[in-house]
Amino acid sequence: MGKCPWYDRLKGWVEGKNSTLKDMIFSNVTTTYDIIGATVASSVVDLGTNILNIPSDIGHLGEGTGKFMANPSLENASGFCKDISLTASILALTGSQMNNGSYWQYYSKGNEAYESRFMVRGNKPPYEPGNEAYKALNLKESAGGNTGTAVRKIDVKPWEPVRGPRDIEGGAGKEYYRGWRWPK
């Protein structure tokens, strides 16, 4: 038998730490509030454990289905269901990252140097440049001179953080922001 895969070593280490942490959490539980606090802390530990076990789960994807197909019994059904659940989760996460349209930015025609971290999204620019964009995005000429009379596609890298969508205050559209937090 060869060396154990890294993801199984990680899972073993995490589960050992999980037991140690839970022993520490529940060691001095005496009151109802202690029980509630320990239960919440234990749940947080379990959440972290489950997240760190994902590589191992992916590494063993299909084993539960194989056992169930070889012996379709109630005993093997849980492995089959776990494979289905993990596959559905992976597909949902992958699908959520698929292209939901491009990012667009409206600016004043002739002012290509205009910079802003605010954007909108769609397969094509969602508003006609000019009055429609100006109203939908609640643009203000005094704030950076943006009249929304031109639009350009914004190239957002997959690793760049983008916030949104959120309703545009005073407008009719949805906006996105290039950054970790919305500006104040």
Summary of the structure (lengths in Angstrom):
residues: 184
radius of gyration: 25.5
end to end distance: 58.2
largest distance: 71.7
contacts: 452
relative contact order: 0.09
helix: 46%
strand: 15%
